[in-house]
Structure formats: structure tokens, C-alpha cells
Amino acid sequence: MACVAPSYHGGDAGGDPPEDQQPKRLPYQCEGSGKRGPTKHKALKKNFKQNNNQPLEIKFDVGDLKTFKPVGRYSDNFSTYIGELVRKIPQYYESWDKVPEADKATLIPNLQRYFKLQPHLSDQTIILVKNEKRTVGSLVREGLRKDFAKCYSGNKNRFKRKWFDSADSIEEARNRKPPNWKAGDDEWQKLVNFWADPKRIKQSERNSKNRSKNKVTTHQGSMSFARGRHNFQSKEKKPEDLVETWRKNHTDKTDQFKNEENERIYGEMKAIQDAIKEKKMDPKTDRQIIDEVLVSQNRGHIAGVGRVVPGMGSSSRSSQVDEGFCTREEMEEMKKRHAMELQEHKNLLKQFLEFYNRQQAVTISDNIIVPKSDTCRRKRSPPENDPQCKDTFGDKWCCHQRFSRLF
């Protein structure tokens, strides 16, 4: 039985390469300082234009592995665009949960500009997860939150290695601000202070130690298990054996194992399948075989399958759904409600003004402006000379003028 140590690199049991093998990309504060310029999303914009400038269809892994990762034709465009949006968020927050809701609120509306997300987010289909009823919409939303958090963590880790870990001292890191840094010196010092926190340094060392325990390596690149299986099923019109999926994602382009641990794990899983075919063992599904051979210590994913969304794992802490996201439709609805509430308040104020002036035997129009002077608006004479003006507010001001000053 293999024990797969937590990798802490944002992967999904083989869905992503380790950080040192991922493509390097600088955050928005210093775009242009590397060899690559800002992402232009040419493929995304081309697909969008070919679709008559209408949002593209996007699918999620709802029925197969239930990882709720994006799958289908445009899933690579979708994931790339998420990375670009998250890259614009400052990196000095401790975690994604600490990022202000104002920074998160625009992510889903921006995604909806190019992708047809609303049918998934509003899907009220009930799925039973760990004896708990959940809607597909809530699980898709939580899957997106995990994608955002993973991108945010990955951006921070890559940038930290390049500009902080490589420095000989904290003082050197403070003085070696990246070229073309756009956020100002105060923001750079804040970021260095974040990295230099002793508790954070200790946590980083602990994570590095844990990563070194992981002997299982993948060769699938950025394509998740869910996306690879979806592509296979779309082509072959049948689901792929999960053990075969694992083998494909842990061998190189020549179909060879480059790691003894990978080869040993696959051999153990294949032996169980052969024993079942020869009726030497009771029947088991490919998922049961994976669960028997692979044991993950990372509560964030299921070994050989992928990430865990809240409600599908053992952690009660992960069952909290981030309420900081709103869709474009939800944002428009909030704007409408706000406008209606504002208009209602204006109407109430207008009614009160009309009532008040009726009590004073005065009628006003919608656009009337009560002059702020010591003369009465009605007779243009000092209040003490106007018999109809009462000193209702306890000073020399005319009641009409005093009222206008309050509002």
C-alpha cells in the first residue's frame, strides 16, 4: 500500500506539476520585467469571436470524479483566464481567505464575460455527498473558489522564490525590488515584511520538508485527471478505467515510468485487476482499487482522483463556502435593489417635505430650493416681520429655512 505525502503545491493527486516544473509568470505588479509580456489570451478571444462574441460553453466534472474542475473544449482557456484574473490581486495577504471580498467580487463577473457560467451556478440539482444534500450550483461555486485559491498560492510561491528566497538576507531582498515594479516602494516593503515573518518562514520550511516526502511524480502537465478523462470519454464514447488514467498520467511521452515508486504502485494496482479477472479475488471497482493502493495524507484531495470540494472530505473546516463571490446577474440584481431602495427613500423624503409644508400652508414643487438666508422665502422679509413664520426650532431662523438646513 502506497502512502502519498501531501505535496502542498496546489496539485490534485497528479493534476498539476510541482511548482519548480510549472511555467514561470510574474504577478501584475511587475509585468513586462520577464521575457514574456502580459497574457493577451489570443486563443480565448479567437474562440469568443468565432462564437459570434457570445459566452463560450463550459462544463464541469460533476458526474465522473466529482472534482468540479472545468472540462471540455474551452476548459484550458477557462483555467488560463482564471490565472490572469487572480494575478492582479496583491500577494501580501496570508491566504486566499484573507483577501478582501472587494477584490474577489469581480472574478466571476469577469469570467462570465467570456464563459456561460450562470446555468451551472444556478443549478439546483441535488447531489448527496457524505449523507448531506448539496446543490450542483453550490459545489461548482466552491470548485471555482478552490481554483482561485490555488492560483493565488502558486503565484505567491513562484514570485517569492525568485525575489526573496534567492536573496542572501532580508535587507538585500528589500533593496532588490523587481524591474518595472508598478505598485510602489511601500507595497514592496509590505510584501517583504510578509515573507520575512518568522512564523511564515517556519511554515515554509515545514512545507518544503513535507514535499520532499512525496516520491510520486506526474508527467501530465497542467491537464487535470478530470479533463483527461473527459477528453477520452468524448473520443471513445465510454469512460476510461481509472487505473489506466493513473498510468497515463504517471508515465512520460514514451509510455515509460521514470520513477520506481510510480512503477511499483501501478504494478500493485494491475495485480489486483488481474486477480479479479482470474476470480482469485472478490470483484472491485477501479475506484476501490485506487483507494486500496493509494492512501493520501492530504485532506485537500483524494489520491488518484483529484481535489476534494467542501462536503466531500473529512474536514469540517473545508465545508465553509466563500460568500464573497457574486455573479454578474447577482451584481446587477444588487444594483437594481439598491436603486429601488434609493428611490423609495427619495419618495419618502418628498412626501415628508410636502406634508410639512402643507402644515405651514405652503406648497412646493419637485425642484424648489429653499433659500438659506435670514429672509422668509415666502415674503422675502425677516422672520420676525412675518406673522406666518413661527419660531418652531427655538432660534431666529424661519421654520422653512431651518428645515432646509436640516436636510
Secondary structure, DSSP 8 states (H G I E B T S, - for coil): -EEE----SS-SSSSS--GGGS-----GGGTTSSSS-----HHHHHHHHHTTT--B--EE--SSS----EESTTHHHHHHHHHHHHTTS-S-SSSGGGS-HHHHTTHHHHHHHHB--HHHHT---EEEETTEEEEHHHHHHHHHHHHHHHHHHHHHHHHHIIIIITSSSHHHHHH---TT--S-HHHHHHHHHHHH-HHHHHHHHHHHHHHHT-------TT--HHHHHHHHHHHHSS---HHHHHHHHTS-TTS----HHHHHHHHHHHHHHHHHHTTSS----HHHHHHHHEEE--TTEETTTEE--TTSSS-SGGG---TT---HHHHHHHHHHHHHHHHHHHHHHHHHHHHHHHHTT----TT-----SSS-TTTSS-GGG-TT---TTSSSS-HHHHHHHH-
